[in-house]
């Protein structure tokens, strides 16, 4: 899934969208130049977002806008609400720790993750055509701020409304626990296989990312140890004379050189191995959110089907008794059937989209994980070669000292 700056979007699509564009259209986005603005708790990082495209719905072939993290959150939330069944790309976490939030390394990690996020959207055959993405990439800052302010969600409701929502959820959970309501779950073999795979993948990726973090930490600690050792050897060399003092000084210099290489490799490992693993953990969590939506859609169509049956029974009773409520009951039944058919169509569309998304996810994961592990192997080989060469160059001089 990892994209690079100025990467053109994929033209291949398995979707049957009526808005599908010809294959020669492209949309490339880059997120650059992070700048800290404001002070204290009001401080935030802004980013330069550059979009280059020949899509006809865009105003011009290149547009540069300034965006902040909350704008990216707005885009992610809008897409999640509008594109049910699509795996919406994940965002990097928002650090709450002040000393890390504005560190150079954290800012660069977030910039890279935001660049990947928006390029995933730009390369997706459906999401790249969304009005929300076009607004995000073209609107001025004031328009973007108004769009964020107008976004309605659960956390913008009044406290009283929130309390009612939580009471409804609590009541629903109690009904299930007490057996008053049987939980409705989809249980097809294909769905169970996909769900189990995603949950297992999350566990394995999280475990791999944990060990990648330890590997980065070990490189940094070894680098610091070699730096400290190098300084001490230089001091020792300064108080010795002739060949021994020179040998100690050279040993100290090589140690400091290797310390620098270890720190550089630790950073390379962080950005090109640990971060891609962490990003895929987030991607799997995003897929789980789509699975949750699918569960809700399945349950809704099942509940509507049950309601249709009850309405049909009720209508039959009214017709037998020749009640004057037959016409009203018949109208309610027809409306409920139409609602049920719409719910079924939404669920079936979601299933179809998720099948397509899983194919796309697997293909991209294979490519990205291959690249990440290639970077790991290449970096470790480079580091091992540098360290072996540095130590090997010292052997003749140290041997000369030991035999003199």
N, C-alpha and C positions, 0 to 999 in steps of 0.2 A: 504493500500500500504506500510505501514511501515514495513521494514524488520529489522532484528537484525544481528549483526556481526556473521559470521560463520553459517549463515542460508543456508541450502542447497536449491538448486533451485527446482522449481516446475517441476514435470515430466509430468503433464497433459497438453494436447494441443488439440485445436480444429482446428489448422492449417493443411493444406495439404502439408506442405513443403517436398520436396524430401530429404532434409537433416535431417529430424526428427531423433532423437537419441533414443535408448532404454531407458526405464524408470529407469534403475539402474545407469545411468550416472548422475553426479552432478557437480555443479560449485558454490562454496561458496567464497565470497569476503568480506574483511574487510578493512576499511579505518581508520588508527590509527596514533598516534605519530605526530601531527602537530608541525612543527618547523618553526620559523621565520628566513628567510634568506635575506641578503642584508640590505641596509639602505635607508632612505628617500623615494622618489617616486619609487625607484627600488626595494623596499622591497616586499616580498611576502611570503606566507606560503606554505611549502611543506608537503606532506602526504606520509605515508608508506601504500602502497596498496598491500595486500596479497591475492593471489588467490590459492585456493585448488580445484583440479578437477581430474577427471579420464576421461575427454573427450579426445578422441584419437588425435585430432588436436593440442592439447597443448603439449609443451615441458616439460615433467615432471609433477609430481603431486602437486608441490607447487612452487610458484614463488613470490618473493617480489620485487617490483619496487618503485621508488620515483616519485610522480606526483605532479603537481601544478594545481591550479584552471583552468588555460587556457587549460590544457590537458583534463580536464573533459568537457570543452566547446567544444573542438575539437571533442570529442566522440559524444556529443549530436548533434552537427551540421551534422556530417557525417551520423549518423543514421537517422536524419530527412530527409536528401536528398535521402537516399537509400531505406527507408522503408515507402513508401507512403501508407497511410491508417492505419498505426500503431500509437498508442498513445505513443509518445516518452516521457519517464519520464522527469520531469522538474528539473532544477538546482536551488539551492538557489541564491538569488540576490547577486550582488557584491557591497559591501558597499564602497561608495566614501568618507566617513567621516573618516579621519585618526585616530581620537581618539577611534572610535568604531571598526575600521577594525582589530586592533590587540589586542582588549580586550580579556581576557580569556573567557568570556561568549560567545562573538561573534565567536571566533575560535572554541569553542566546538559545538555551534549551527551549524556552517558550516560543521564541520567534520561529525556530525551526519547526516546532510542532504545529504552530498556527499556519505556517506555510504549507505543511503537509495536509492539514485539515482542509484548507480552502482549495488546494489543488485536487484533492480527492473529489470534492464537490464539482469542480470545474471539469473533471474528466469523466464524471458519471453521466451516462446517456440521458437520464431523466432530470437529475438535480441541476445539471448545467443550464437547463432551459427555464429554471424557475424564476418567477418575478422577484422573489426575495433575494436571490443571489444577484440579480441585475441591480436591484436597489442598493444592496450592500457594496457593490463594486463601482457604482456611479454617483450615488447621492452625496450631496455636501454634508458637512458635519451637523448642521442644524436640522436638516431633513432626517438624518439618521437618528438624531437625539429624539425627535418627535415620534419617529417610528417605534423606538424603544419605549417611550413613555406611554404610547397607545396600546402596547402589548398587554392583553388581558390574560391573567392566569390565576391559579389558586392562591398564590401569595399576594395578589393584589385585591383579594376579596376582603370584606369587612370582618372583624373579629367574630361577630355573631354568625356570619355565614360559615366561617371556618369551623366554629364549634359544632354547627349542625352537620357539616361534612364529616367531621371526626365521629360524631354520635352515630351517623348512618353507617359508617365503616365498622364501628364497634358493634353495632346491632347485627350487622351482616355476619361478622366473625362469630358472634355468640350463637347465631342461628345454625351455622355450620358445625360448631363445636358441640352443641347440644343435640344435633341430629335433626333439627327442624327443617334444614335445607341441605340437600345433598350437593356437594360441589360438582360442577359440570366441567369435565376436562376432555380435551381431544386425545384420542388414544390410537391413532393410526400408526403402523410400524414405521413408516417413513418419518413422521413427526417425532416419535420417540427416539429414533436413531439420531436425528438432527439435534434434538434437545440434549441428549446425553453426550453427544460429541462436543457441543459448545461448552457444557459445564465441565467436562474433563479437560478440554483445551484451556479453559481459563485457569484451572488448577496447575496444569503443567507449565503454562507460560509464566504464571506468577512465581512458580518455583525456580524456573530458569532465570527470570529477571532478578530474583533475590540473590542467586549465586553470581550473576553478572555484576551486581552491585558490590558484592564482596571482592570480586576480582579487581574492579576499579579501585576499591579501597586498599587492597593489598599492594597494587602498583604504586599508589600514592604514598603509602607508609614505607615501602621499600625505597622509593625515591627520596623521601625525607631522611631516612636512615643513612643512605649513601651520601647525601649532602652533609649531614652532621659528621659522618666518618671522614669525608674528604677534607673538611675544615680541620679536624683534629690531626690528620696525617700531614697537612701542610704546616701546622704549628710544630709538629714533631720534627719535620724535615728542616725547619728553620733553625732548630737548636742542635741539629747534627751537622757534621761536616762532610766534605768531599762526596764520594759516590753514594754513601748511605743516605745522606740528607737529600741528595738529588732524587734518589729512587723514591723516598718517602713523599717528596713534593709531587713527583709525577704520579704516584699512586693516588694522592689526594686530588690532583687535577682530573684524572680519569674518573674517579668516583663522583666528582661534581658533574662531569660531563654526562655520565650515565644517569645521574639523578635527574638531570634535565630531560634526557630521553625518556625516562620512566614517567615523568610527569606529563610529557607530551603524549605518550602512548596511553596513559590513563584517561586523558581528555578525549583522545580519538576513540577509545573503547567506550567511554560514556556516551558520546554523541552518535556513534555508528553501530553500537551493539546493544548496550543497556537501554538506551532510549527507544530504539525500534521495538525491543521486547516489551517495554513498558507501554508503548503505544498500542501494541497488539492486545495487551491485557485490557486496555481501555476500549479497543474496537470490539472485543468479545463482550464486554459489559454493555456496549451499545446494542449489540445483537440480542442480548438478553432482554433489553428494554423492548425491542421489537417483538420478541417471543411473548412477552407479557401482554402487549397490545393484541397479539393474535389470540391469546387465551381469552381476553375480554371480548373480542369479536365473536369467537366461537360460542362463548357462554350467552352472549346477547341473542344470537340467532336461535339457540336452543330454547331460551326462555320465551322468545316470541313464538316459536313453534308450539310450545305448551299452551301459551295464551290463546293461540288460534284454535287449538283443540277444545279448550274450555268454552270459547265463544261459540264454536259450532254446536257443542252440546246444549248450551244455553239457548241458541236459536232454534234448535229442534224442539226443545221443550215449549218455547213460546209459540211455535207453529202448531203444535199439538193442542195447545190450550186456546189457540186463536186469539192471542193477546194483541192488544193494540200497540205493543212495543216491538212488534216483529220488524217493522220498517227500520226503526232506529238501530235495532240489534244487527240487522243485515248490513246497514251502512258501516257500523263499527267493525264488523267482521271483515268487510272488504278493505277498509282502511288498514286494519291490523295485518291482513294478508299482504297488502302492498308493502307495508313496513318490514314484514318478515322477509319478503323477496329481496328488498333492498339490502337488508342485513346479510342475507345469504350471498348476494352478489359482492358485497364489500369483503366478506370473509374469503370467498373463493378468489377474488382479485389479490388479496393479501397473501394467500397461499401460493398463488402463481408467482407473484413478485419475489417472495422469499426463496422459492426454488431457484429463480434466476439469480438472486443476490448471492446465494450460497455458492453457485458456480463461479461467479465473479470474485467472491471473497477467497475461495480456495486457490484460484489462479494467481491472484495478487499476493496472497500469503506465501505461496511457493516462491515467487520471484523475490519478494522482500526478505524473507527469512534466508534464502540462498545468498542474497547480497550481504545481509548482516553477518552471517557466519563466515562468508568469504572475507569480509573486512576484519573479523576477529582473527582468522588464521593468518592473513597477510600481515596484520599488525604485530602479532606475536612472533612470526618468523622474522620480521624486520628488527624487532627489539632483541630477539635472541642472537641474531647475527651481529648487531651492533655491540652487544655486551661481550660476546665471544671474541670479537675483533679487538675490543678495548683491553680486555684482560690478557689476551694473547700477546699484544704488543709490549706488555710489561714484563713478561716472563724472562726474556734474555737479560734485561737490566737487573732484575731481582736475583737471577741466577749468578750474575757476575758479582753481586754484593756478597752472596752466600759463600762463594768460593775464594774470595780475595783474602 
